[in-house]
Amino acid sequence: MIPDKAPGEDVYQATCDLRKEAHVPSFEKYKELYLKSVENPEEFWGDVAKDFFWKSKHTGQFLDYNFDVTKGKVYIKCMEGAITNICYNVLDRNVHDKKMGDKVAFFWEGNEPGDELKVTYRELLKQVCKMANVLKSLGVKKGDRISIYMPMVVELVVAMLACARIGAVHSIVFAGFSAESLCERILDSQCSLLITADGFYRGDKLINLKMIADDALEKCTEKNFSVQKCIMLKHLSKDGSLLPEGSQSPPAKRACSDLQVPWNPEVDLCWHTLMEEASDECEPEWCQSEDPLFILYTSGSTGKPKGVLHTVSGYMLYTASTFKYVFDHQPDDVYWCTADIGWITGHSYITYGPLANGATSVLFEGLPTYPDVSRMWEIVDKYQVTKFYTAPTAIRLLMKYGSGPVQKFTRRSLKVLGTVGEPINPEAWLWYYNVVGEKRCPVVDTFWQTETGGHVLTPLPAATPMKPGSAAFPFFGVVPAILNESGEELEGPNEGYLVFKQPWPGVMRTVYGNHERFETTYFKKFPGYYVTGDGCRRDKDGYLWITGRIDDMLNVSGHLLSTAEVESALVEHEAVAEAAVVSHPHPVKGESLYCFITLKDGFDYTISLEAQLKKQVREKIGAIATPDYMQNAPGLPKTRSGKIMRRVLRKIARNERDLGDVSTLADCTVIEQLFQNRCNTA
């Protein structure tokens, strides 16, 4: 898997200066640590664990697991018997033990330039303790689920860490999701309380978050589930809105007089009023290693989102170590991850991983193109960012504007660049490396999933010779394999299913409330292996290249969407008899949604109907799922057993006439009709 020597000239090397200070300064050192991590995981992770506080040590095996469904229930346990608290470890430990109370935890940069603040570790700890006491005063107990639906503000970090402090389980829902999506997630996890905000700006667009949250709570009530209380942060609304007296106003530059905030005094509580009355000291709830930490929903191929469950100790160790090594974190770094905390990237690499390392981070509310396309590089210079982590979608978007907007700012502080969310195409990689990093910053192209908790395939900045577009090699403790359709391991240069042979501390433990679905989704196809759902190619030098999803999933701008989920939203329209959704290449998003629509008798396919269907998808799932292309499909290509041949539909969407074997089609005449009706995607 790992070459004995660095491969040839088609690779890029880190600078000598970076290697001098690096935690892993060479490929030889990487190999040494990697072998230790897979051959003696107890010693390797035990060394990592020494840096954290444990109320009591673990008993028995460090990692205990079963990946083989034929041998019984699938399970993963890490440091069973140990007792700790992750909030204590990322805040109290840094403030009290490491004397870092005055160090900046976050520079917050608002949507509007000039709207900013900074919060130190000591200030963050006090705010978290206050909110933890608020939650306790409302009857929240260890194990209770709390839904959080907030913009990218410091209070979002406060809310999630307050949950962790008292042993409550946070379920964060991306603030771009619809009321229907929020309702579905609240119902699945049976959340007892919702934390939200009045609203926020995304660029120049005003989002009335409280109105969407109220709509979601109403939908919950219609489905016979009631959320008892809703805490609302006053982020935009000015005095005089429908809010209790005595609550703080936002800065004038952010305040919005147009925002109409619905208020139900029987349910709604003001964040600011509650916090004013709360103590800033709160003893943490000491948790078992395998107690749940959070639930985060990811799209499932059946259409119903899966509640990925992560637990305390293993997730803490894994996010801390991946952050330290993959970004080569140093004490004086200023780190910026542009993701939203509503996704796993924000959980692991804005909140838990950086804070566990005592890092200073930038927390950004806005968009990369607002108010102009130089915004990101302006922020890099403003805060002297050294380590920068963003999505290929953002890179491709900014590439369109050329190098000029980038070169308006120096970016001299940058040392490491990272990408996340989807495989990066070599063209975008080279632009990122050459233009943004000026050929001196390694690019760490990280592959991982909501389910993995942290990076599983990645270069290390000073150690790994980089190939543009390759995720390179496994992180410590991760043992990948490539399988063929029969489940046989393939050696050497080859392509097939990417799987993992053993767990690492941060891997998910179950699908919340549905362990059978966990086993079916990840372990039944190839017993004994964790199945990622992604294809992978290994080249002659042992480098791994992710080739994309194998199941019915799409990766749109780094957001994983289920074709079944979109199809379900489409067929709820009274005019639609059947819908099939496939991926189509997109120059910025990576993939986009191409929808084939079959209408019921008596309905006509019109531009107005298309607009209605797009609106329905946005309302059911969120704006990120809005289809780019919709095509009238009087019939769909089906096998004689009635299964839709999505492989054929993908070819039609891309106007590729080489369809391969279509001998199992029940009716071949539908193919030509679909080609004639296809959308212009040029």
C-alpha positions, 0 to 999 in steps of 0.5 A: 500500500505504501511505497518504500520510497517517494514516487517520481517527478509527478509530485509536489514536495513541502518546503524545507522551512515547513519540514523543520517545524513539522510534527511529521517531517518526512515520509519515513516518519509517517510510515513509522508512526502508521505501522505503530498505529495499526500494529499497536493501536493501544500504545499509539492512541494511549500516547494521544490520550495522555494529553487529556483529562480522565476522571478514571482510566479505561479497563480492558481492550483499548479498541474492541469491535466486531465488523462481521455481521455473520458473527453477531452484532456489529459494535465498536467500543473505545476506552470502555470504562474511562470517564471524562467530559469533552467540554472540560477537555477543550475548554477547562483544560486549556484555561486552567491546566495550560494557562491559555485563558487569554488566548483567542479561541475564535475571531468571528467575522460576520457576513458584513465586513467590519462586523467582527468580534473575538472571544478568548478561551476564558470568555468562551468557557464562561459563556458555555457554563452559563448556557449549560446552567440555562439548559439545566434550569429548563430540565435538560438532563444527560442523554436528552437530545437538543436540536440546534438550528443556528447561523455561523455565530459564536453562540452556536459553538456555545450551545453545542459545548453547553450540551456536551458539558451536561451530557446532553446530545446535540443534533445540529441542523444546517441553517440552509435546510427547510422546515420539513427537514428540520421537523424530520430530524427533530422527530427522529431524534425526539429532541426536547428543546430547540435552540435557534436565532431570529435570522441572518444574512447569507450575502445580501439575502435575509433568512428569517430563521425563526419563522422557518423554525416555528414552521418546523415546530408546527409540523412536529405538532401535526405529527403528534410530537411537541417540542416544549421550549425554543430558545432564540438568539437575538442576532439581527432583530432591533429593539421594538420587535416582538421580543421580551424587554431587556434583551441585547441588541445586535450591532447597528451594522448588523441590525435589521428593521425589516425582520419580523420575528414571530414570538410565542410566549408559551414556547419561546425564550430569549437567549440573552435574558436567560444568559443574564440570569445564569451563573458562569460556573458549572461542574461538568457531567462526567461521561462514560467513553461510549456515552453519545456526544452528538447526532448528525444527519446525513442523507441515506440512499433510501431517502430518509436521513440517517442519524449518525451517532458519535460518542465521547472519548474516541471522537475526542482523540480522533478529531484532536489528532487528525487536526494536529497532524493533518494541518500540522498545527503549531501554537502560533497558528491562526486556522480557518475552516470555511465550512458550516458547523451544520456539517461534520466538517464544522463539528470536527474541524471548527469546534472539537479538533481545533479547541482540543489543540488550543488553536485560534480559529476564524469563524466566518458567517458570510460567503466567499463572494460577498461583498466581492470575490476577494473576501476570503483573501482579505480575511486571510490577510486581516487575521494572518491565517496560516492554515486554510481549509475549504471546499473544491466548490469554493475553489472552482467558483473563485477560479472563474474570476482569475488570479487578480482578486487573489493577488489583491492581498498578500496571503504571505501568512499561509503555510498549509492549504486543505480541501474537503467535501469531495475529490478535487479535480487536478485543475482546481488543485493546481490553481489552489497550489500555484495561485493561492499558495504561490507554490509554497503551501502543501495542499492536503486533500482530505477524504472522510465522511460524517460517519468516519468522524475525521480524516481517514485518507489524507496527505500530511503536509510536510511528509507526503509527496502530493499528487494533484487530486489524490487523497494519498494514504491512510491516516494513523489507525486506518486500514483501507482495502479495495474490493471487487464486486465479489468481495475479494481484496485487490492488490497493486494498481486497481479499482473497486469498492473502498472499504476499511478493515478495522475501526479507528477511535472516531468512527460512528457507533450506530444510526440513532434508533436503528442499529439494523440500518447501521449494519445494513448500510455499512457492513452487510455488503462485505461482511468484515469490512466497513463499506464507505459507498465510494469507489477508489483507485490505487495507482502504481505508487500506492496512492489512493484516488476517490472515484465517487459514490457507488450508490444512489447519492450525489455530491453537490458542492460538498453536500451529500444528497440522496437521489431517493430523497429528491425523488420523494419530494418530486412525486409528492406533487399531484402532477407527477407519476414518477421521477428519477434523479441522476447526477450531472457534472457541474463546473463549480458544484462538481455534481448537479441534479438532473431530474426525469419527470413522468406526468400523470394523465391529464397534466401538461409539462410546462415552465410553470410546473418546473418552477413548482417542482423546484420550489417543492424540492427547496421546501422539502429539503433545502436550497442546496437540493434545487434541481439544475435540470428537469426533463419531461420523460413520458417513459423511463428505461426499466428492466423487465422486473420494473427497476429503473436503469439509472446507469442509462439515465446518467448517459442520457443526461450527459448526451452519451450514446454509448449505453453499454448493455441494454438487453434487459430493457423492457422497452428500448423505444423510450431511449430515443425519446429521452435523448430528443427531450433532453435539456441543453446542458452545454 
